[in-house]
Amino acid sequence: MSAQDRLTDALYGLGWSTVKKLPEPVAARLGRTIADLAWKQRGKGVQRLESNYARVVPGASPERLAELSRAGMRSYLRYWMESFRLPAWSEERIKGGFEGKDLHHLTEGLAAGRGVVLALPHLANWDLAGAWVTTKLGIPFTTVAERLKPETLYDRFVAYREGLGMEVLPHSGGTAFGTLARRLRDGGLVCLVADRDLSASGVEVDFFGDTARMPAGPALLAQQTGALLLPVTLWYDDSPVMRGRVHPPVEVPESGTRAEKTSVMTQALADAFATGIADHPEDWHMLQRLWLADLDPAKGST
């Protein structure tokens, strides 16, 4: 392991071991302080965040984009402070930490014996939403995690999410799709963060007026298993409670090839994601390149 990898792993380990012991108001203030410092430094992540917000809020002035990026960094650090503390939260704190709209789409789908795929963008805190599902609703689910470097950091994330009641599969390796399909055919729940394609072989969609690429997995799983495909968007307000909405199901088209159906369904997901992101842009934590026009052809993505 390189020195940089050891440092990265140590910093995350420090976060999980130290931040979770802090009183919640102290952790919240610490998160805002770190966010403001990072924002003032205007590193590549902050600049990319502003560039992405410029697409989401067309015509925004430089001052407005700066306001959004500062709020975005605060939201991003709120996600991290909550995530570091989640393993120490009581069941009651988790149950009271999220409030959702239109949850009947999820509960009725599962009650009918259909598997359900929840597809989310990088909005607010998807880990908290997952912990709420396993704790408040008592519903276990399966998800997929990108393999991180160093491997010890990936292992930390897997252990963290499994500790919250999730079954976690590695994104790479080729076996995740089959396992997800089996869970869905058994009437289970699968949750996938699905607004950025990691394989460079995803589906092209129109997203805020330009072309981006999103993963085909959610649509393919729904087609192959008969599972219900539900977009979910999340957001923060000024309270300690995160909010969310389960959108109406994305239906499988009655005609067309598998690729054509996948394209239509993935575009429907992108449209639902765009609705939630446009309403709460500061809670969209996209500090990477997303649109094809922004990608470096020599490197694929950064």
Backbone bond lengths (Angstrom), bond angles and torsions (degrees), N, CA, C in turn:
res aa  C-N    CA-C-N  psi(-1)  N-CA   C-N-CA  omega(-1)  CA-C   N-CA-C  phi
1 M - - - 1.460 - - 1.527 108.75 -
2 S 1.352 115.70 134.64 1.456 119.65 -178.66 1.525 110.12 -73.33
3 A 1.333 115.46 165.75 1.459 120.36 177.92 1.526 110.52 -61.74
4 Q 1.348 116.86 -38.69 1.463 120.34 179.02 1.527 110.72 -63.91
5 D 1.336 116.43 -41.83 1.465 120.14 178.87 1.530 110.87 -64.23
6 R 1.319 116.30 -41.49 1.470 119.22 178.84 1.520 111.13 -63.39
7 L 1.343 116.51 -39.47 1.460 120.51 178.87 1.524 110.36 -65.33
8 T 1.325 116.64 -44.81 1.466 120.34 179.60 1.522 111.11 -59.54
9 D 1.316 116.13 -47.59 1.464 120.31 -179.87 1.526 110.57 -62.45
10 A 1.331 116.45 -41.15 1.464 119.99 -178.90 1.522 111.52 -64.93
11 L 1.334 117.38 -39.02 1.464 120.37 -179.82 1.523 111.26 -65.86
12 Y 1.325 117.01 -43.34 1.460 119.25 177.18 1.531 110.58 -65.01
13 G 1.322 115.72 -40.39 1.460 118.57 177.67 1.512 111.69 -61.36
14 L 1.342 116.37 -38.98 1.459 120.87 177.22 1.525 110.45 -63.44
15 G 1.316 115.78 -40.76 1.461 119.09 178.69 1.510 112.25 -60.16
16 W 1.326 116.74 -49.24 1.462 120.06 -178.50 1.529 112.18 -67.36
17 S 1.318 117.36 -33.15 1.463 118.71 -176.95 1.520 113.04 -83.44
18 T 1.343 116.81 -29.70 1.462 120.51 -173.20 1.518 112.93 -101.38
19 V 1.333 117.23 -49.68 1.461 120.41 -174.38 1.523 111.62 -62.14
20 K 1.335 116.80 -35.77 1.470 118.20 -177.42 1.533 112.25 -67.14
21 K 1.336 116.84 -15.42 1.462 119.90 179.22 1.534 112.35 -88.92
22 L 1.330 116.78 -11.33 1.454 120.21 -177.46 1.528 110.56 -77.09
23 P 1.338 117.35 147.46 1.477 119.29 169.89 1.525 109.58 -58.31
24 E 1.305 117.16 146.65 1.464 120.74 -174.18 1.530 113.02 -56.34
25 P 1.340 120.50 -45.16 1.474 118.88 178.73 1.528 113.01 -61.65
26 V 1.328 116.52 -34.64 1.460 120.24 178.97 1.532 110.27 -67.75
27 A 1.322 116.05 -43.84 1.471 120.17 178.09 1.520 110.61 -61.98
28 A 1.328 117.08 -39.96 1.465 120.55 179.68 1.529 110.77 -63.87
29 R 1.337 117.06 -43.49 1.468 119.95 178.35 1.518 111.50 -65.15
30 L 1.326 116.39 -39.54 1.459 120.24 177.93 1.523 110.62 -61.27
31 G 1.317 116.09 -42.78 1.458 120.06 178.96 1.515 112.01 -60.98
32 R 1.333 116.73 -44.01 1.469 119.84 179.24 1.532 111.00 -64.84
33 T 1.332 116.90 -38.29 1.467 120.53 179.76 1.524 111.02 -64.31
34 I 1.328 116.51 -46.19 1.470 120.28 178.93 1.526 110.62 -63.49
35 A 1.335 115.92 -41.38 1.463 120.46 179.93 1.519 110.97 -61.27
36 D 1.328 116.83 -44.90 1.465 120.00 -178.56 1.521 111.41 -66.17
37 L 1.328 116.97 -38.18 1.466 119.93 177.32 1.530 110.82 -63.48
38 A 1.343 115.94 -45.29 1.468 119.65 179.24 1.520 110.84 -63.42
39 W 1.330 116.06 -39.23 1.465 120.29 -179.29 1.530 110.69 -64.33
40 K 1.319 116.68 -42.33 1.464 120.52 -178.70 1.528 111.89 -65.61
41 Q 1.328 117.04 -29.36 1.464 120.42 -179.87 1.522 112.14 -74.41
42 R 1.348 116.90 -20.56 1.462 122.53 177.31 1.523 112.42 50.94
43 G 1.317 115.37 53.07 1.454 120.47 175.30 1.521 111.54 -73.88
44 K 1.323 115.33 -176.02 1.469 120.11 -175.95 1.529 112.00 -60.90
45 G 1.334 116.80 -37.55 1.454 119.57 -179.03 1.516 112.13 -63.79
46 V 1.335 116.91 -43.67 1.468 121.12 179.37 1.530 110.10 -66.09
47 Q 1.317 116.66 -41.63 1.462 119.71 179.13 1.520 111.15 -64.33
48 R 1.315 116.52 -39.85 1.463 119.38 177.86 1.513 110.87 -67.24
49 L 1.325 117.03 -39.33 1.460 120.87 177.71 1.526 109.90 -58.24
50 E 1.331 116.95 -46.34 1.465 120.47 178.76 1.518 111.42 -63.24
51 S 1.314 116.76 -40.30 1.458 120.35 178.62 1.521 111.05 -62.04
52 N 1.329 116.46 -41.35 1.471 119.87 178.07 1.520 110.98 -67.71
53 Y 1.324 116.60 -40.08 1.470 119.42 177.87 1.529 111.29 -63.49
54 A 1.334 117.36 -31.30 1.463 120.04 178.90 1.524 111.27 -61.70
55 R 1.325 117.14 -29.26 1.465 120.52 176.60 1.531 111.00 -78.37
56 V 1.321 115.10 -35.39 1.458 120.12 -177.75 1.529 111.21 -73.86
57 V 1.332 116.64 -34.64 1.470 122.31 -178.37 1.531 107.45 -121.08
58 P 1.331 117.63 75.10 1.465 119.83 -176.34 1.529 111.00 -62.33
59 G 1.311 114.99 140.85 1.454 119.64 179.90 1.505 114.23 84.87
60 A 1.347 117.34 -0.21 1.463 119.74 179.05 1.521 110.21 -65.89
61 S 1.316 116.09 139.58 1.464 121.04 178.43 1.526 109.88 -72.98
62 P 1.331 117.23 162.10 1.467 118.91 175.39 1.521 112.39 -56.08
63 E 1.328 116.67 -35.78 1.464 119.93 178.81 1.528 110.93 -65.76
64 R 1.331 115.78 -42.22 1.469 119.74 178.65 1.518 110.57 -65.06
65 L 1.322 117.98 -41.06 1.467 120.68 179.03 1.530 110.43 -65.00
66 A 1.330 117.24 -36.93 1.460 120.03 177.31 1.524 110.84 -65.18
67 E 1.332 116.51 -40.72 1.467 120.19 176.17 1.524 110.70 -61.16
68 L 1.330 115.31 -43.95 1.466 119.62 -179.07 1.522 111.38 -64.50
69 S 1.331 116.88 -42.35 1.461 118.67 -177.78 1.525 111.12 -68.27
70 R 1.329 117.12 -33.93 1.466 118.69 176.18 1.525 110.03 -66.36
71 A 1.338 116.52 -45.94 1.468 120.04 177.19 1.529 110.22 -63.35
72 G 1.340 116.26 -36.27 1.460 119.95 179.28 1.519 112.50 -64.88
73 M 1.323 116.74 -40.75 1.456 119.66 177.47 1.523 111.23 -66.98
74 R 1.327 117.18 -37.65 1.469 119.55 176.38 1.527 110.82 -64.04
75 S 1.323 116.45 -40.33 1.456 120.23 177.83 1.531 110.48 -64.83
76 Y 1.329 115.74 -42.13 1.470 121.31 179.92 1.528 110.48 -62.16
77 L 1.329 117.03 -43.82 1.471 119.52 178.75 1.522 111.35 -71.94
78 R 1.326 118.18 -28.44 1.468 118.99 172.93 1.530 109.19 -62.15
79 Y 1.345 115.60 -42.20 1.467 119.14 176.15 1.530 110.64 -55.31
80 W 1.334 116.96 -46.83 1.466 119.49 -176.90 1.524 111.86 -69.17
81 M 1.329 117.33 -41.47 1.463 119.08 178.95 1.530 110.90 -62.42
82 E 1.332 116.84 -42.35 1.466 120.39 176.80 1.520 111.16 -64.22
83 S 1.321 116.03 -42.12 1.458 119.05 -177.15 1.526 111.48 -66.13
84 F 1.331 116.85 -40.62 1.461 119.32 176.80 1.527 111.31 -62.86
85 R 1.338 116.57 -31.32 1.456 120.77 -175.52 1.536 113.52 -92.18
86 L 1.318 117.44 -18.94 1.465 120.57 -174.61 1.536 113.78 -52.07
87 P 1.341 119.47 -42.88 1.469 118.22 -179.69 1.524 113.57 -60.88
88 A 1.330 117.35 -20.48 1.463 120.52 -179.53 1.529 112.40 -97.61
89 W 1.335 117.06 -5.54 1.465 119.50 179.70 1.522 110.23 -69.95
90 S 1.311 115.89 144.64 1.462 120.60 173.58 1.531 109.60 -73.89
91 E 1.318 116.03 163.81 1.462 119.56 176.32 1.521 110.85 -58.47
92 E 1.326 116.71 -39.19 1.462 119.79 -179.06 1.514 111.18 -66.50
93 R 1.340 117.60 -37.43 1.473 120.40 178.66 1.521 110.29 -65.54
94 I 1.319 117.05 -41.31 1.462 120.23 178.22 1.526 110.22 -65.26
95 K 1.329 116.53 -44.86 1.467 120.18 -178.98 1.520 111.59 -61.75
96 G 1.347 115.91 -33.46 1.457 119.96 -179.77 1.511 114.33 -91.22
97 G 1.328 116.72 1.37 1.461 120.60 -174.60 1.504 115.32 -89.45
98 F 1.334 116.87 -3.49 1.468 120.28 -177.07 1.515 109.50 -143.91
99 E 1.322 114.99 142.81 1.462 121.09 175.56 1.522 107.82 -136.15
100 G 1.333 116.31 123.20 1.449 120.16 -173.97 1.515 113.75 -116.87
101 K 1.339 114.78 153.52 1.457 122.23 174.80 1.520 109.65 -106.53
102 D 1.327 115.47 146.93 1.468 122.63 173.77 1.524 112.50 58.46
103 L 1.321 115.61 38.17 1.466 120.62 178.09 1.523 112.27 -67.26
104 H 1.329 115.70 -14.62 1.472 118.50 -178.78 1.526 111.50 -61.28
105 H 1.324 117.71 -27.69 1.466 118.95 177.00 1.530 110.46 -58.29
106 L 1.332 115.80 -40.81 1.463 121.59 179.74 1.524 111.43 -73.69
107 T 1.312 117.05 -53.01 1.469 120.10 -173.11 1.528 111.83 -67.13
108 E 1.327 117.45 -38.03 1.459 120.08 179.71 1.529 110.93 -70.20
109 G 1.332 116.39 -36.51 1.458 119.36 177.82 1.515 111.85 -63.13
110 L 1.330 116.69 -44.67 1.461 120.37 178.86 1.527 111.20 -68.64
111 A 1.342 117.31 -38.68 1.467 120.66 -179.98 1.514 111.57 -64.49
112 A 1.329 116.90 -28.29 1.460 120.84 179.11 1.526 112.45 -78.29
113 G 1.339 116.21 -3.00 1.457 119.99 178.30 1.513 113.89 87.93
114 R 1.337 116.78 3.51 1.462 120.09 176.84 1.517 109.50 -85.30
115 G 1.302 115.63 144.22 1.454 117.91 168.16 1.518 108.85 -67.29
116 V 1.315 117.18 157.50 1.466 121.80 179.69 1.519 109.10 -132.16
117 V 1.325 116.03 132.95 1.467 122.85 172.19 1.514 107.70 -107.07
118 L 1.335 117.18 118.80 1.461 122.16 171.58 1.524 107.64 -97.18
119 A 1.328 117.09 124.31 1.461 122.33 179.74 1.520 109.06 -115.54
120 L 1.339 116.48 127.46 1.463 121.66 -174.36 1.517 110.72 -127.94
121 P 1.341 117.22 150.34 1.465 120.22 165.90 1.523 109.96 -87.78
122 H 1.325 116.50 177.60 1.468 121.65 178.86 1.531 109.89 -78.26
123 L 1.309 116.75 64.59 1.460 123.15 179.73 1.523 110.29 -109.30
124 A 1.339 116.55 133.44 1.467 122.91 174.75 1.525 110.45 51.51
125 N 1.345 118.60 -126.54 1.463 120.58 -173.23 1.523 110.89 -127.33
126 W 1.327 116.10 94.32 1.459 121.63 -178.78 1.530 111.20 -68.75
127 D 1.333 117.92 -26.47 1.463 119.66 176.75 1.534 111.04 -67.55
128 L 1.329 116.91 -40.21 1.457 120.43 177.05 1.526 110.25 -63.90
129 A 1.328 116.86 -42.44 1.462 119.88 177.48 1.527 110.34 -59.74
130 G 1.334 116.38 -41.02 1.459 119.72 178.51 1.510 112.77 -65.35
131 A 1.338 115.82 -42.47 1.460 119.72 178.24 1.522 110.57 -62.81
132 W 1.323 117.22 -36.62 1.471 121.55 177.88 1.527 110.62 -64.78
133 V 1.324 116.35 -40.87 1.473 120.00 179.24 1.527 110.61 -62.27
134 T 1.335 116.96 -44.94 1.468 119.00 -178.09 1.515 112.16 -73.27
135 T 1.340 117.46 -29.49 1.472 121.40 -174.62 1.522 112.34 -92.38
136 K 1.323 117.02 -53.47 1.458 121.77 -176.95 1.525 111.69 -74.77
137 L 1.328 116.20 -48.50 1.460 120.33 -178.53 1.521 112.33 -86.02
138 G 1.344 116.84 -18.48 1.452 120.16 -179.26 1.514 113.30 68.69
139 I 1.336 116.26 30.49 1.467 121.33 -176.40 1.526 108.98 -111.23
140 P 1.314 119.02 115.18 1.467 120.17 174.73 1.523 110.20 -73.49
141 F 1.309 116.96 156.61 1.463 118.81 177.36 1.523 109.84 -151.14
142 T 1.316 113.84 168.27 1.459 122.12 -178.96 1.524 108.98 -116.36
143 T 1.309 116.24 139.93 1.453 120.80 178.33 1.521 109.39 -138.33
144 V 1.321 115.75 177.60 1.462 122.43 -178.15 1.520 108.23 -125.90
145 A 1.319 117.62 138.60 1.464 122.30 178.78 1.525 109.69 -120.90
146 E 1.332 115.31 136.00 1.458 120.46 174.43 1.521 109.27 -65.35
147 R 1.311 116.14 136.37 1.464 119.50 175.99 1.522 109.61 -69.63
148 L 1.312 116.26 122.10 1.452 122.31 -177.74 1.518 111.03 -102.56
149 K 1.318 114.73 158.23 1.458 120.39 173.19 1.518 107.77 -113.10
150 P 1.309 118.60 136.00 1.458 127.41 0.06 1.536 111.88 -73.31
151 E 1.317 115.72 165.11 1.469 120.96 -179.89 1.526 111.20 -58.50
152 T 1.327 117.05 -32.75 1.467 119.35 179.75 1.529 111.04 -64.15
153 L 1.340 117.20 -31.92 1.459 120.35 177.74 1.526 110.06 -69.39
154 Y 1.325 116.41 -42.66 1.472 120.04 175.40 1.523 110.30 -57.93
155 D 1.336 116.01 -43.23 1.470 119.86 179.59 1.528 110.81 -62.12
156 R 1.339 117.48 -36.69 1.462 120.31 177.04 1.537 110.76 -61.93
157 F 1.331 115.79 -45.16 1.460 119.11 -178.75 1.526 111.34 -65.26
158 V 1.322 116.70 -40.71 1.464 119.41 178.67 1.525 110.19 -62.65
159 A 1.328 116.94 -46.73 1.461 120.46 -179.93 1.522 111.02 -62.20
160 Y 1.337 116.32 -39.84 1.463 121.18 178.91 1.523 110.93 -61.27
161 R 1.330 116.91 -48.84 1.466 119.76 -176.97 1.523 111.57 -72.19
162 E 1.318 116.78 -36.92 1.467 118.19 175.68 1.525 110.65 -64.15
163 G 1.332 116.81 -33.75 1.455 120.64 176.76 1.517 112.94 -64.93
164 L 1.349 116.69 -21.46 1.457 121.74 177.29 1.525 111.87 -91.07
165 G 1.331 116.71 2.60 1.465 120.58 175.69 1.511 115.28 99.05
166 M 1.316 117.76 14.74 1.460 121.31 -178.76 1.533 110.86 -100.55
167 E 1.321 116.69 146.82 1.459 121.23 166.98 1.526 106.81 -92.17
168 V 1.338 117.35 124.62 1.460 121.81 -172.86 1.530 109.49 -115.82
169 L 1.336 115.11 125.94 1.460 121.69 177.69 1.528 109.20 -111.22
170 P 1.333 118.42 146.47 1.469 120.13 176.72 1.516 110.71 -71.65
171 H 1.348 115.65 141.24 1.460 120.23 -179.91 1.523 111.54 -65.21
172 S 1.316 115.91 -37.37 1.462 120.39 -179.15 1.521 109.87 -93.11
173 G 1.314 115.25 164.50 1.459 119.78 176.61 1.507 114.11 112.63
174 G 1.349 117.16 -18.58 1.448 120.58 171.66 1.517 116.24 84.13
175 T 1.330 119.31 -3.82 1.463 120.28 -176.84 1.523 112.95 -102.05
176 A 1.328 117.26 -11.20 1.467 119.84 -174.23 1.524 111.66 -61.65
177 F 1.333 118.17 -43.74 1.466 120.57 -174.25 1.531 110.66 -60.69
178 G 1.326 116.77 -44.71 1.460 119.66 -179.56 1.516 112.43 -63.31
179 T 1.331 116.58 -39.83 1.467 120.12 178.63 1.528 110.62 -66.51
180 L 1.339 116.88 -42.76 1.465 120.62 177.91 1.528 110.34 -60.60
181 A 1.330 116.92 -42.59 1.468 120.28 179.94 1.523 111.22 -62.42
182 R 1.314 117.18 -39.61 1.469 119.80 178.67 1.523 110.93 -65.07
183 R 1.323 116.67 -41.46 1.472 119.42 178.99 1.530 110.01 -61.34
184 L 1.312 116.81 -40.63 1.461 120.39 -178.20 1.526 111.52 -70.75
185 R 1.318 117.20 -39.56 1.479 119.31 178.22 1.519 111.19 -64.84
186 D 1.335 116.50 -25.00 1.465 121.28 176.03 1.524 112.13 -83.93
187 G 1.338 116.84 5.35 1.461 120.65 179.22 1.516 114.24 85.64
188 G 1.339 117.23 16.81 1.454 121.21 -175.99 1.514 114.01 -86.76
189 L 1.325 113.73 -176.51 1.461 122.55 -177.34 1.518 109.72 -114.75
190 V 1.327 115.59 135.32 1.464 122.92 176.14 1.520 108.02 -125.15
191 C 1.327 117.69 133.55 1.466 122.63 178.73 1.525 108.91 -121.22
192 L 1.331 116.52 127.99 1.456 121.34 -176.16 1.522 110.91 -134.66
193 V 1.340 116.96 129.94 1.460 121.40 169.82 1.524 106.53 -79.09
194 A 1.345 117.11 122.16 1.464 118.80 -161.86 1.523 114.57 -138.04
195 D 1.336 118.28 31.74 1.463 118.59 178.95 1.519 113.31 -104.64
196 R 1.316 118.11 3.17 1.468 119.85 178.74 1.516 108.25 -145.39
197 D 1.327 116.35 122.33 1.458 120.39 -178.72 1.516 110.44 -77.55
198 L 1.326 116.07 129.25 1.460 121.17 -179.29 1.526 112.55 -97.12
199 S 1.323 116.90 -10.83 1.457 119.58 -173.79 1.516 113.34 -100.00
200 A 1.328 117.83 -8.48 1.469 122.61 -175.75 1.524 111.42 63.16
201 S 1.331 117.81 16.39 1.464 121.25 177.19 1.522 110.21 -130.00
202 G 1.329 116.09 27.88 1.450 120.09 -177.17 1.515 112.87 -81.91
203 V 1.315 114.98 -164.32 1.456 123.08 -174.95 1.521 109.38 -99.81
204 E 1.318 116.75 131.01 1.455 120.18 177.16 1.525 109.52 -76.99
205 V 1.342 115.33 132.76 1.458 121.53 -179.50 1.519 109.30 -133.61
206 D 1.324 115.03 156.66 1.455 119.98 169.98 1.517 107.67 -85.06
207 F 1.329 115.95 123.31 1.463 120.69 -174.36 1.520 107.85 -137.00
208 F 1.305 116.25 109.55 1.462 121.87 -176.13 1.526 111.17 54.37
209 G 1.333 115.78 41.18 1.453 120.86 171.65 1.499 116.75 85.47
210 D 1.339 117.95 4.41 1.462 120.09 177.46 1.529 108.22 -143.12
211 T 1.316 116.24 170.21 1.461 121.16 -172.14 1.520 111.31 -88.62
212 A 1.324 115.32 128.60 1.462 122.73 173.04 1.520 107.52 -127.81
213 R 1.317 115.51 173.15 1.465 120.56 -179.45 1.526 108.41 -123.21
214 M 1.342 115.84 127.75 1.459 121.09 179.99 1.527 109.58 -126.13
215 P 1.323 117.37 154.48 1.458 120.13 -173.98 1.527 113.03 -65.77
216 A 1.327 115.07 144.96 1.465 121.37 179.43 1.522 112.11 -83.73
217 G 1.342 117.61 -14.66 1.456 121.46 -171.81 1.518 116.15 -51.56
218 P 1.352 119.34 -50.63 1.464 118.71 -178.19 1.526 113.29 -57.19
219 A 1.324 116.84 -45.37 1.466 120.00 -179.67 1.524 111.43 -67.05
220 L 1.332 117.80 -41.43 1.461 120.65 179.79 1.524 111.41 -64.74
221 L 1.332 116.81 -40.32 1.463 119.89 178.81 1.525 111.25 -63.25
222 A 1.330 116.88 -41.68 1.458 120.27 178.97 1.529 111.07 -63.89
223 Q 1.335 116.35 -40.72 1.465 119.70 179.47 1.528 111.95 -65.34
224 Q 1.315 116.03 -44.81 1.462 119.89 -171.98 1.523 113.47 -78.15
225 T 1.313 117.21 -24.57 1.473 119.50 -174.05 1.521 113.82 -113.20
226 G 1.335 117.80 -11.93 1.454 120.20 -174.46 1.512 113.55 77.89
227 A 1.331 116.99 10.93 1.459 120.90 -179.82 1.522 110.59 -70.55
228 L 1.324 114.80 156.13 1.456 122.62 175.37 1.524 108.16 -80.08
229 L 1.324 116.97 133.00 1.472 121.90 178.33 1.519 108.77 -106.71
230 L 1.344 116.29 116.26 1.463 121.81 -174.94 1.530 110.54 -122.99
231 P 1.329 117.89 118.60 1.469 119.44 171.17 1.525 109.71 -72.93
232 V 1.333 115.81 146.30 1.462 122.27 177.13 1.522 108.45 -132.18
233 T 1.332 116.95 135.30 1.461 120.51 172.84 1.531 109.13 -124.20
234 L 1.320 115.43 147.22 1.464 123.02 -175.12 1.523 109.49 -126.49
235 W 1.332 116.13 157.45 1.454 119.69 174.25 1.525 110.32 -160.81
236 Y 1.329 113.55 160.84 1.455 121.35 174.42 1.528 109.66 -102.60
237 D 1.329 115.49 155.79 1.451 120.72 164.42 1.528 107.44 -126.27
238 D 1.307 117.79 -157.73 1.457 119.49 -176.62 1.527 113.30 -83.13
239 S 1.317 117.09 1.88 1.468 121.14 -178.89 1.525 109.88 -97.98
240 P 1.327 118.30 170.26 1.465 120.69 175.02 1.535 113.18 -74.57
241 V 1.323 117.09 -1.90 1.466 121.35 -176.25 1.519 110.20 -98.95
242 M 1.333 116.71 128.40 1.455 120.88 174.99 1.531 109.16 -83.20
243 R 1.320 116.10 146.68 1.464 121.69 -179.83 1.530 109.94 -110.64
244 G 1.318 115.92 160.48 1.451 119.59 178.96 1.509 111.96 -161.91
245 R 1.308 115.36 166.29 1.456 122.11 178.81 1.517 109.55 -142.02
246 V 1.331 115.86 134.09 1.464 121.48 170.22 1.524 106.97 -94.90
247 H 1.308 116.99 118.47 1.461 121.90 -177.47 1.529 110.51 -80.92
248 P 1.326 117.94 162.11 1.469 120.66 177.60 1.525 111.67 -58.01
249 P 1.332 116.86 156.05 1.470 120.26 -176.77 1.529 113.18 -60.53
250 V 1.318 115.08 146.06 1.463 122.09 169.83 1.529 106.46 -89.76
251 E 1.315 116.17 113.52 1.455 120.74 -175.40 1.533 111.37 -80.77
252 V 1.332 115.41 152.23 1.466 121.11 173.33 1.524 108.04 -79.85
253 P 1.323 119.38 124.87 1.468 120.49 178.86 1.528 111.22 -57.99
254 E 1.332 115.89 147.90 1.462 120.24 -177.18 1.515 112.62 -75.38
255 S 1.328 117.65 -23.19 1.465 120.16 -177.99 1.514 109.88 -134.66
256 G 1.330 114.53 166.07 1.455 120.59 178.96 1.516 111.60 112.38
257 T 1.329 115.75 164.06 1.457 120.79 175.75 1.521 109.54 -73.55
258 R 1.321 116.28 170.52 1.453 119.36 177.93 1.518 110.70 -59.60
259 A 1.330 116.11 -41.79 1.466 119.78 -179.91 1.521 111.02 -64.44
260 E 1.326 116.82 -40.70 1.459 120.61 179.89 1.526 110.79 -65.80
261 K 1.315 116.92 -43.07 1.463 120.47 177.98 1.524 110.72 -63.11
262 T 1.324 115.99 -41.96 1.462 120.30 179.70 1.517 111.03 -62.55
263 S 1.328 116.56 -39.97 1.457 120.71 179.11 1.523 111.15 -63.14
264 V 1.334 116.91 -45.73 1.470 120.96 -179.57 1.525 110.94 -63.28
265 M 1.330 116.56 -43.42 1.464 120.48 -177.28 1.521 111.82 -69.54
266 T 1.327 117.10 -39.15 1.462 120.07 179.57 1.516 110.58 -68.67
267 Q 1.331 116.89 -34.95 1.468 119.30 174.53 1.525 110.69 -64.04
268 A 1.339 117.45 -38.65 1.464 120.37 177.53 1.528 110.99 -63.24
269 L 1.342 116.63 -39.31 1.465 119.46 174.70 1.526 110.86 -61.74
270 A 1.333 116.09 -46.22 1.462 120.40 -179.52 1.521 110.81 -59.00
271 D 1.331 117.10 -39.19 1.465 120.53 179.93 1.530 110.80 -65.91
272 A 1.346 117.14 -41.11 1.467 120.23 177.67 1.526 110.57 -65.59
273 F 1.336 116.21 -42.57 1.467 119.60 177.23 1.529 110.36 -59.19
274 A 1.342 116.05 -44.31 1.460 120.48 -177.44 1.524 111.12 -61.41
275 T 1.325 116.63 -36.12 1.466 120.18 178.08 1.528 110.50 -60.43
276 G 1.332 116.17 -48.76 1.461 120.10 -179.85 1.515 113.01 -67.32
277 I 1.317 116.88 -39.06 1.472 120.66 -179.12 1.524 110.64 -69.17
278 A 1.325 117.45 -40.27 1.463 120.19 178.82 1.524 111.43 -63.57
279 D 1.320 116.91 -34.95 1.461 120.78 179.16 1.524 112.20 -72.48
280 H 1.347 116.58 -31.52 1.475 120.91 -176.31 1.528 109.53 -139.74
281 P 1.336 117.71 64.35 1.470 119.78 -174.76 1.522 113.16 -60.39
282 E 1.342 117.08 -33.56 1.463 119.96 -176.37 1.524 112.28 -67.01
283 D 1.332 117.82 -15.35 1.464 120.62 179.59 1.522 112.61 -96.71
284 W 1.336 117.16 5.30 1.466 120.96 176.99 1.513 107.83 -92.34
285 H 1.318 116.41 111.82 1.467 122.10 -173.35 1.530 109.61 -95.23
286 M 1.314 116.43 69.15 1.454 120.63 179.93 1.518 108.37 -111.50
287 L 1.332 114.80 90.49 1.466 121.29 -178.83 1.520 111.75 -97.96
288 Q 1.356 116.14 15.86 1.454 121.47 178.18 1.526 109.43 -120.89
289 R 1.324 115.12 167.20 1.455 120.18 174.44 1.528 108.61 -68.58
290 L 1.322 116.33 141.37 1.456 120.66 -178.71 1.529 112.38 -128.57
291 W 1.327 117.04 -48.83 1.457 120.44 -176.49 1.529 110.56 -74.80
292 L 1.330 115.60 144.74 1.461 120.01 -176.21 1.526 111.03 -59.45
293 A 1.316 117.49 -34.98 1.462 120.60 -179.41 1.524 112.03 -64.79
294 D 1.325 117.40 -20.43 1.463 120.99 -178.81 1.526 113.07 -94.07
295 L 1.333 116.43 -10.34 1.460 118.94 -176.01 1.518 111.33 -78.65
296 D 1.303 115.28 144.73 1.466 121.87 176.47 1.518 107.86 -81.68
297 P 1.330 119.90 113.44 1.459 121.05 -177.19 1.521 113.21 -56.96
298 A 1.327 117.56 -28.24 1.446 120.69 -177.96 1.515 112.53 -76.31
299 K 1.356 115.47 -22.29 1.466 119.03 -174.70 1.533 113.07 -118.79
300 G 1.319 117.76 -11.32 1.459 120.53 -179.99 1.498 110.99 87.10
301 S 1.328 117.83 -65.74 1.466 121.55 177.09 1.507 108.79 -162.82
302 T 1.337 114.15 163.52 1.452 118.93 177.55 1.499 109.41 -131.52
